Amino acid sequence: MFKVEKPEYVNKTFRIERSLLTRLETIAQREDISINSLVVQCCQYALDDMDDKGKKTSGNGRNRS
């Protein structure tokens, strides 16, 4: 049976470098989507393609691909 689902969204504030914002704005405008939608898609792609999901590396604590 078909069921209409509504995803739950939350608001969160992030600080990003101006140069990154400029790149995101350019891509979002070119693709005719919102910056929010682009950021969500980028995050989903990055998380889905991580090699070691949740595994910390030595040093700065960032995961490296």
PDB file of N, CA, C and O in Angstrom:
ATOM      1  N   MET A   1       0.846  -1.171   0.000  1.00  0.00           N
ATOM      2  CA  MET A   1       0.000   0.000   0.000  1.00  0.00           C
ATOM      3  C   MET A   1       0.896   1.240   0.000  1.00  0.00           C
ATOM      4  O   MET A   1       1.906   1.282   0.701  1.00  0.00           O
ATOM      5  N   PHE A   2       0.526   2.231  -0.776  1.00  0.00           N
ATOM      6  CA  PHE A   2       1.264   3.493  -0.842  1.00  0.00           C
ATOM      7  C   PHE A   2       1.005   4.307   0.411  1.00  0.00           C
ATOM      8  O   PHE A   2      -0.138   4.480   0.834  1.00  0.00           O
ATOM      9  N   LYS A   3       2.079   4.801   0.992  1.00  0.00           N
ATOM     10  CA  LYS A   3       1.962   5.633   2.186  1.00  0.00           C
ATOM     11  C   LYS A   3       2.785   6.893   1.978  1.00  0.00           C
ATOM     12  O   LYS A   3       3.980   6.821   1.694  1.00  0.00           O
ATOM     13  N   VAL A   4       2.151   8.039   2.119  1.00  0.00           N
ATOM     14  CA  VAL A   4       2.854   9.308   1.991  1.00  0.00           C
ATOM     15  C   VAL A   4       3.662   9.548   3.262  1.00  0.00           C
ATOM     16  O   VAL A   4       3.120   9.525   4.368  1.00  0.00           O
ATOM     17  N   GLU A   5       4.967   9.779   3.093  1.00  0.00           N
ATOM     18  CA  GLU A   5       5.819  10.026   4.239  1.00  0.00           C
ATOM     19  C   GLU A   5       6.378  11.436   4.165  1.00  0.00           C
ATOM     20  O   GLU A   5       6.709  11.934   3.089  1.00  0.00           O
ATOM     21  N   LYS A   6       6.475  12.055   5.297  1.00  0.00           N
ATOM     22  CA  LYS A   6       7.027  13.402   5.384  1.00  0.00           C
ATOM     23  C   LYS A   6       8.283  13.346   6.238  1.00  0.00           C
ATOM     24  O   LYS A   6       8.210  13.047   7.430  1.00  0.00           O
ATOM     25  N   PRO A   7       9.452  13.637   5.633  1.00  0.00           N
ATOM     26  CA  PRO A   7      10.675  13.586   6.422  1.00  0.00           C
ATOM     27  C   PRO A   7      10.688  14.671   7.499  1.00  0.00           C
ATOM     28  O   PRO A   7      10.104  15.741   7.326  1.00  0.00           O
ATOM     29  N   GLU A   8      11.351  14.383   8.594  1.00  0.00           N
ATOM     30  CA  GLU A   8      11.469  15.356   9.674  1.00  0.00           C
ATOM     31  C   GLU A   8      12.739  16.171   9.455  1.00  0.00           C
ATOM     32  O   GLU A   8      13.811  15.604   9.239  1.00  0.00           O
ATOM     33  N   TYR A   9      12.629  17.474   9.507  1.00  0.00           N
ATOM     34  CA  TYR A   9      13.768  18.360   9.328  1.00  0.00           C
ATOM     35  C   TYR A   9      14.046  19.109  10.619  1.00  0.00           C
ATOM     36  O   TYR A   9      13.139  19.376  11.408  1.00  0.00           O
ATOM     37  N   VAL A  10      15.301  19.442  10.821  1.00  0.00           N
ATOM     38  CA  VAL A  10      15.707  20.256  11.965  1.00  0.00           C
ATOM     39  C   VAL A  10      16.557  21.413  11.462  1.00  0.00           C
ATOM     40  O   VAL A  10      17.186  21.318  10.408  1.00  0.00           O
ATOM     41  N   ASN A  11      16.572  22.496  12.212  1.00  0.00           N
ATOM     42  CA  ASN A  11      17.424  23.635  11.883  1.00  0.00           C
ATOM     43  C   ASN A  11      18.696  23.555  12.699  1.00  0.00           C
ATOM     44  O   ASN A  11      18.660  23.253  13.892  1.00  0.00           O
ATOM     45  N   LYS A  12      19.813  23.824  12.062  1.00  0.00           N
ATOM     46  CA  LYS A  12      21.110  23.818  12.723  1.00  0.00           C
ATOM     47  C   LYS A  12      21.970  24.871  12.044  1.00  0.00           C
ATOM     48  O   LYS A  12      21.901  25.033  10.825  1.00  0.00           O
ATOM     49  N   THR A  13      22.771  25.580  12.805  1.00  0.00           N
ATOM     50  CA  THR A  13      23.642  26.610  12.246  1.00  0.00           C
ATOM     51  C   THR A  13      25.071  26.100  12.167  1.00  0.00           C
ATOM     52  O   THR A  13      25.588  25.528  13.126  1.00  0.00           O
ATOM     53  N   PHE A  14      25.710  26.309  11.012  1.00  0.00           N
ATOM     54  CA  PHE A  14      27.109  25.938  10.808  1.00  0.00           C
ATOM     55  C   PHE A  14      27.874  27.140  10.301  1.00  0.00           C
ATOM     56  O   PHE A  14      27.322  27.980   9.590  1.00  0.00           O
ATOM     57  N   ARG A  15      29.136  27.226  10.661  1.00  0.00           N
ATOM     58  CA  ARG A  15      30.011  28.263  10.116  1.00  0.00           C
ATOM     59  C   ARG A  15      30.910  27.608   9.083  1.00  0.00           C
ATOM     60  O   ARG A  15      31.537  26.581   9.345  1.00  0.00           O
ATOM     61  N   ILE A  16      30.962  28.223   7.892  1.00  0.00           N
ATOM     62  CA  ILE A  16      31.832  27.709   6.837  1.00  0.00           C
ATOM     63  C   ILE A  16      32.626  28.865   6.244  1.00  0.00           C
ATOM     64  O   ILE A  16      32.219  30.023   6.340  1.00  0.00           O
ATOM     65  N   GLU A  17      33.745  28.547   5.638  1.00  0.00           N
ATOM     66  CA  GLU A  17      34.574  29.573   5.024  1.00  0.00           C
ATOM     67  C   GLU A  17      33.832  30.221   3.861  1.00  0.00           C
ATOM     68  O   GLU A  17      33.064  29.575   3.149  1.00  0.00           O
ATOM     69  N   ARG A  18      34.081  31.500   3.692  1.00  0.00           N
ATOM     70  CA  ARG A  18      33.412  32.263   2.634  1.00  0.00           C
ATOM     71  C   ARG A  18      33.665  31.646   1.259  1.00  0.00           C
ATOM     72  O   ARG A  18      32.757  31.591   0.429  1.00  0.00           O
ATOM     73  N   SER A  19      34.892  31.182   1.014  1.00  0.00           N
ATOM     74  CA  SER A  19      35.216  30.614  -0.300  1.00  0.00           C
ATOM     75  C   SER A  19      34.384  29.363  -0.584  1.00  0.00           C
ATOM     76  O   SER A  19      33.978  29.133  -1.723  1.00  0.00           O
ATOM     77  N   LEU A  20      34.131  28.555   0.449  1.00  0.00           N
ATOM     78  CA  LEU A  20      33.299  27.367   0.268  1.00  0.00           C
ATOM     79  C   LEU A  20      31.857  27.768  -0.019  1.00  0.00           C
ATOM     80  O   LEU A  20      31.208  27.177  -0.883  1.00  0.00           O
ATOM     81  N   LEU A  21      31.357  28.761   0.693  1.00  0.00           N
ATOM     82  CA  LEU A  21      30.002  29.243   0.450  1.00  0.00           C
ATOM     83  C   LEU A  21      29.851  29.745  -0.983  1.00  0.00           C
ATOM     84  O   LEU A  21      28.842  29.481  -1.636  1.00  0.00           O
ATOM     85  N   THR A  22      30.847  30.463  -1.463  1.00  0.00           N
ATOM     86  CA  THR A  22      30.808  30.977  -2.826  1.00  0.00           C
ATOM     87  C   THR A  22      30.721  29.837  -3.836  1.00  0.00           C
ATOM     88  O   THR A  22      29.953  29.908  -4.796  1.00  0.00           O
ATOM     89  N   ARG A  23      31.513  28.785  -3.617  1.00  0.00           N
ATOM     90  CA  ARG A  23      31.457  27.620  -4.505  1.00  0.00           C
ATOM     91  C   ARG A  23      30.090  26.957  -4.462  1.00  0.00           C
ATOM     92  O   ARG A  23      29.535  26.590  -5.498  1.00  0.00           O
ATOM     93  N   LEU A  24      29.545  26.804  -3.246  1.00  0.00           N
ATOM     94  CA  LEU A  24      28.223  26.188  -3.110  1.00  0.00           C
ATOM     95  C   LEU A  24      27.145  27.023  -3.790  1.00  0.00           C
ATOM     96  O   LEU A  24      26.267  26.482  -4.463  1.00  0.00           O
ATOM     97  N   GLU A  25      27.210  28.336  -3.615  1.00  0.00           N
ATOM     98  CA  GLU A  25      26.223  29.215  -4.249  1.00  0.00           C
ATOM     99  C   GLU A  25      26.278  29.113  -5.771  1.00  0.00           C
ATOM    100  O   GLU A  25      25.244  29.088  -6.438  1.00  0.00           O
ATOM    101  N   THR A  26      27.481  29.056  -6.307  1.00  0.00           N
ATOM    102  CA  THR A  26      27.653  28.956  -7.761  1.00  0.00           C
ATOM    103  C   THR A  26      27.050  27.665  -8.297  1.00  0.00           C
ATOM    104  O   THR A  26      26.337  27.673  -9.301  1.00  0.00           O
ATOM    105  N   ILE A  27      27.339  26.563  -7.626  1.00  0.00           N
ATOM    106  CA  ILE A  27      26.820  25.263  -8.061  1.00  0.00           C
ATOM    107  C   ILE A  27      25.305  25.204  -7.908  1.00  0.00           C
ATOM    108  O   ILE A  27      24.608  24.729  -8.804  1.00  0.00           O
ATOM    109  N   ALA A  28      24.794  25.683  -6.780  1.00  0.00           N
ATOM    110  CA  ALA A  28      23.348  25.651  -6.544  1.00  0.00           C
ATOM    111  C   ALA A  28      22.609  26.463  -7.604  1.00  0.00           C
ATOM    112  O   ALA A  28      21.572  26.037  -8.114  1.00  0.00           O
ATOM    113  N   GLN A  29      23.145  27.625  -7.926  1.00  0.00           N
ATOM    114  CA  GLN A  29      22.504  28.457  -8.942  1.00  0.00           C
ATOM    115  C   GLN A  29      22.550  27.769 -10.308  1.00  0.00           C
ATOM    116  O   GLN A  29      21.554  27.759 -11.033  1.00  0.00           O
ATOM    117  N   ARG A  30      23.699  27.196 -10.658  1.00  0.00           N
ATOM    118  CA  ARG A  30      23.853  26.516 -11.943  1.00  0.00           C
ATOM    119  C   ARG A  30      22.897  25.325 -12.062  1.00  0.00           C
ATOM    120  O   ARG A  30      22.342  25.074 -13.132  1.00  0.00           O
ATOM    121  N   GLU A  31      22.710  24.598 -10.964  1.00  0.00           N
ATOM    122  CA  GLU A  31      21.861  23.400 -10.975  1.00  0.00           C
ATOM    123  C   GLU A  31      20.400  23.703 -10.655  1.00  0.00           C
ATOM    124  O   GLU A  31      19.553  22.810 -10.685  1.00  0.00           O
ATOM    125  N   ASP A  32      20.109  24.965 -10.350  1.00  0.00           N
ATOM    126  CA  ASP A  32      18.750  25.417 -10.041  1.00  0.00           C
ATOM    127  C   ASP A  32      18.161  24.671  -8.833  1.00  0.00           C
ATOM    128  O   ASP A  32      17.026  24.195  -8.868  1.00  0.00           O
ATOM    129  N   ILE A  33      18.971  24.584  -7.761  1.00  0.00           N
ATOM    130  CA  ILE A  33      18.510  24.010  -6.499  1.00  0.00           C
ATOM    131  C   ILE A  33      18.915  24.946  -5.374  1.00  0.00           C
ATOM    132  O   ILE A  33      19.742  25.837  -5.569  1.00  0.00           O
ATOM    133  N   SER A  34      18.343  24.749  -4.211  1.00  0.00           N
ATOM    134  CA  SER A  34      18.697  25.585  -3.066  1.00  0.00           C
ATOM    135  C   SER A  34      20.063  25.185  -2.525  1.00  0.00           C
ATOM    136  O   SER A  34      20.510  24.052  -2.705  1.00  0.00           O
ATOM    137  N   ILE A  35      20.714  26.126  -1.865  1.00  0.00           N
ATOM    138  CA  ILE A  35      21.993  25.818  -1.228  1.00  0.00           C
ATOM    139  C   ILE A  35      21.783  24.743  -0.171  1.00  0.00           C
ATOM    140  O   ILE A  35      22.617  23.850  -0.022  1.00  0.00           O
ATOM    141  N   ASN A  36      20.690  24.821   0.556  1.00  0.00           N
ATOM    142  CA  ASN A  36      20.398  23.823   1.581  1.00  0.00           C
ATOM    143  C   ASN A  36      20.332  22.419   0.974  1.00  0.00           C
ATOM    144  O   ASN A  36      20.919  21.479   1.509  1.00  0.00           O
ATOM    145  N   SER A  37      19.630  22.286  -0.124  1.00  0.00           N
ATOM    146  CA  SER A  37      19.512  20.991  -0.788  1.00  0.00           C
ATOM    147  C   SER A  37      20.879  20.490  -1.249  1.00  0.00           C
ATOM    148  O   SER A  37      21.181  19.304  -1.124  1.00  0.00           O
ATOM    149  N   LEU A  38      21.694  21.382  -1.775  1.00  0.00           N
ATOM    150  CA  LEU A  38      23.033  21.007  -2.226  1.00  0.00           C
ATOM    151  C   LEU A  38      23.894  20.546  -1.054  1.00  0.00           C
ATOM    152  O   LEU A  38      24.586  19.533  -1.157  1.00  0.00           O
ATOM    153  N   VAL A  39      23.857  21.276   0.055  1.00  0.00           N
ATOM    154  CA  VAL A  39      24.652  20.909   1.225  1.00  0.00           C
ATOM    155  C   VAL A  39      24.219  19.546   1.759  1.00  0.00           C
ATOM    156  O   VAL A  39      25.066  18.723   2.109  1.00  0.00           O
ATOM    157  N   VAL A  40      22.923  19.301   1.825  1.00  0.00           N
ATOM    158  CA  VAL A  40      22.419  18.004   2.293  1.00  0.00           C
ATOM    159  C   VAL A  40      22.915  16.887   1.378  1.00  0.00           C
ATOM    160  O   VAL A  40      23.374  15.851   1.859  1.00  0.00           O
ATOM    161  N   GLN A  41      22.826  17.091   0.065  1.00  0.00           N
ATOM    162  CA  GLN A  41      23.289  16.078  -0.880  1.00  0.00           C
ATOM    163  C   GLN A  41      24.793  15.833  -0.747  1.00  0.00           C
ATOM    164  O   GLN A  41      25.242  14.689  -0.806  1.00  0.00           O
ATOM    165  N   CYS A  42      25.570  16.904  -0.568  1.00  0.00           N
ATOM    166  CA  CYS A  42      27.023  16.764  -0.397  1.00  0.00           C
ATOM    167  C   CYS A  42      27.341  15.973   0.871  1.00  0.00           C
ATOM    168  O   CYS A  42      28.201  15.092   0.856  1.00  0.00           O
ATOM    169  N   CYS A  43      26.657  16.285   1.955  1.00  0.00           N
ATOM    170  CA  CYS A  43      26.889  15.572   3.221  1.00  0.00           C
ATOM    171  C   CYS A  43      26.512  14.100   3.095  1.00  0.00           C
ATOM    172  O   CYS A  43      27.250  13.228   3.553  1.00  0.00           O
ATOM    173  N   GLN A  44      25.367  13.821   2.477  1.00  0.00           N
ATOM    174  CA  GLN A  44      24.941  12.435   2.307  1.00  0.00           C
ATOM    175  C   GLN A  44      25.949  11.662   1.465  1.00  0.00           C
ATOM    176  O   GLN A  44      26.290  10.524   1.787  1.00  0.00           O
ATOM    177  N   TYR A  45      26.419  12.275   0.396  1.00  0.00           N
ATOM    178  CA  TYR A  45      27.402  11.623  -0.475  1.00  0.00           C
ATOM    179  C   TYR A  45      28.690  11.342   0.295  1.00  0.00           C
ATOM    180  O   TYR A  45      29.229  10.238   0.222  1.00  0.00           O
ATOM    181  N   ALA A  46      29.180  12.332   1.028  1.00  0.00           N
ATOM    182  CA  ALA A  46      30.427  12.172   1.782  1.00  0.00           C
ATOM    183  C   ALA A  46      30.297  11.072   2.835  1.00  0.00           C
ATOM    184  O   ALA A  46      31.189  10.236   2.974  1.00  0.00           O
ATOM    185  N   LEU A  47      29.204  11.071   3.564  1.00  0.00           N
ATOM    186  CA  LEU A  47      29.012  10.058   4.607  1.00  0.00           C
ATOM    187  C   LEU A  47      28.828   8.663   4.026  1.00  0.00           C
ATOM    188  O   LEU A  47      29.331   7.688   4.584  1.00  0.00           O
ATOM    189  N   ASP A  48      28.116   8.561   2.918  1.00  0.00           N
ATOM    190  CA  ASP A  48      27.902   7.259   2.279  1.00  0.00           C
ATOM    191  C   ASP A  48      29.195   6.690   1.702  1.00  0.00           C
ATOM    192  O   ASP A  48      29.343   5.473   1.595  1.00  0.00           O
ATOM    193  N   ASP A  49      30.129   7.561   1.331  1.00  0.00           N
ATOM    194  CA  ASP A  49      31.360   7.114   0.677  1.00  0.00           C
ATOM    195  C   ASP A  49      32.579   7.101   1.592  1.00  0.00           C
ATOM    196  O   ASP A  49      33.705   6.962   1.115  1.00  0.00           O
ATOM    197  N   MET A  50      32.371   7.244   2.894  1.00  0.00           N
ATOM    198  CA  MET A  50      33.501   7.174   3.818  1.00  0.00           C
ATOM    199  C   MET A  50      34.047   5.753   3.839  1.00  0.00           C
ATOM    200  O   MET A  50      33.277   4.792   3.836  1.00  0.00           O
ATOM    201  N   ASP A  51      35.369   5.610   3.860  1.00  0.00           N
ATOM    202  CA  ASP A  51      35.982   4.283   3.892  1.00  0.00           C
ATOM    203  C   ASP A  51      35.749   3.594   5.227  1.00  0.00           C
ATOM    204  O   ASP A  51      35.233   2.477   5.273  1.00  0.00           O
ATOM    205  N   ASP A  52      36.125   4.250   6.301  1.00  0.00           N
ATOM    206  CA  ASP A  52      36.002   3.677   7.645  1.00  0.00           C
ATOM    207  C   ASP A  52      34.945   4.451   8.413  1.00  0.00           C
ATOM    208  O   ASP A  52      35.267   5.403   9.123  1.00  0.00           O
ATOM    209  N   LYS A  53      33.714   4.061   8.280  1.00  0.00           N
ATOM    210  CA  LYS A  53      32.613   4.798   8.904  1.00  0.00           C
ATOM    211  C   LYS A  53      32.815   4.923  10.406  1.00  0.00           C
ATOM    212  O   LYS A  53      32.829   3.933  11.137  1.00  0.00           O
ATOM    213  N   GLY A  54      32.969   6.164  10.846  1.00  0.00           N
ATOM    214  CA  GLY A  54      33.069   6.446  12.267  1.00  0.00           C
ATOM    215  C   GLY A  54      34.411   6.150  12.896  1.00  0.00           C
ATOM    216  O   GLY A  54      34.575   6.339  14.101  1.00  0.00           O
ATOM    217  N   LYS A  55      35.371   5.693  12.124  1.00  0.00           N
ATOM    218  CA  LYS A  55      36.677   5.350  12.691  1.00  0.00           C
ATOM    219  C   LYS A  55      37.564   6.588  12.695  1.00  0.00           C
ATOM    220  O   LYS A  55      37.776   7.209  11.653  1.00  0.00           O
ATOM    221  N   LYS A  56      38.082   6.945  13.865  1.00  0.00           N
ATOM    222  CA  LYS A  56      38.959   8.102  13.988  1.00  0.00           C
ATOM    223  C   LYS A  56      40.376   7.726  13.596  1.00  0.00           C
ATOM    224  O   LYS A  56      40.817   6.592  13.782  1.00  0.00           O
ATOM    225  N   THR A  57      41.081   8.714  13.046  1.00  0.00           N
ATOM    226  CA  THR A  57      42.488   8.527  12.725  1.00  0.00           C
ATOM    227  C   THR A  57      43.321   9.265  13.755  1.00  0.00           C
ATOM    228  O   THR A  57      42.806  10.128  14.465  1.00  0.00           O
ATOM    229  N   SER A  58      44.594   8.940  13.844  1.00  0.00           N
ATOM    230  CA  SER A  58      45.454   9.660  14.776  1.00  0.00           C
ATOM    231  C   SER A  58      45.701  11.071  14.256  1.00  0.00           C
ATOM    232  O   SER A  58      45.560  11.338  13.063  1.00  0.00           O
ATOM    233  N   GLY A  59      46.068  11.960  15.155  1.00  0.00           N
ATOM    234  CA  GLY A  59      46.351  13.346  14.741  1.00  0.00           C
ATOM    235  C   GLY A  59      45.172  14.233  14.993  1.00  0.00           C
ATOM    236  O   GLY A  59      44.795  14.454  16.144  1.00  0.00           O
ATOM    237  N   ASN A  60      44.571  14.755  13.928  1.00  0.00           N
ATOM    238  CA  ASN A  60      43.519  15.757  14.078  1.00  0.00           C
ATOM    239  C   ASN A  60      42.128  15.160  14.267  1.00  0.00           C
ATOM    240  O   ASN A  60      41.164  15.910  14.420  1.00  0.00           O
ATOM    241  N   GLY A  61      41.996  13.851  14.260  1.00  0.00           N
ATOM    242  CA  GLY A  61      40.697  13.230  14.505  1.00  0.00           C
ATOM    243  C   GLY A  61      39.794  13.168  13.305  1.00  0.00           C
ATOM    244  O   GLY A  61      38.654  12.716  13.416  1.00  0.00           O
ATOM    245  N   ARG A  62      40.272  13.611  12.151  1.00  0.00           N
ATOM    246  CA  ARG A  62      39.448  13.588  10.943  1.00  0.00           C
ATOM    247  C   ARG A  62      39.571  12.248  10.260  1.00  0.00           C
ATOM    248  O   ARG A  62      40.621  11.608  10.305  1.00  0.00           O
ATOM    249  N   ASN A  63      38.486  11.824   9.625  1.00  0.00           N
ATOM    250  CA  ASN A  63      38.538  10.630   8.790  1.00  0.00           C
ATOM    251  C   ASN A  63      39.144  11.020   7.464  1.00  0.00           C
ATOM    252  O   ASN A  63      38.843  12.092   6.939  1.00  0.00           O
ATOM    253  N   ARG A  64      39.966  10.197   6.926  1.00  0.00           N
ATOM    254  CA  ARG A  64      40.557  10.473   5.620  1.00  0.00           C
ATOM    255  C   ARG A  64      40.101   9.435   4.627  1.00  0.00           C
ATOM    256  O   ARG A  64      39.967   8.257   4.959  1.00  0.00           O
ATOM    257  N   SER A  65      39.862   9.879   3.396  1.00  0.00           N
ATOM    258  CA  SER A  65      39.467   8.928   2.362  1.00  0.00           C
ATOM    259  C   SER A  65      40.561   8.739   1.359  1.00  0.00           C
ATOM    260  O   SER A  65      40.403   7.969   0.412  1.00  0.00           O
TER     261      SER A  65
END
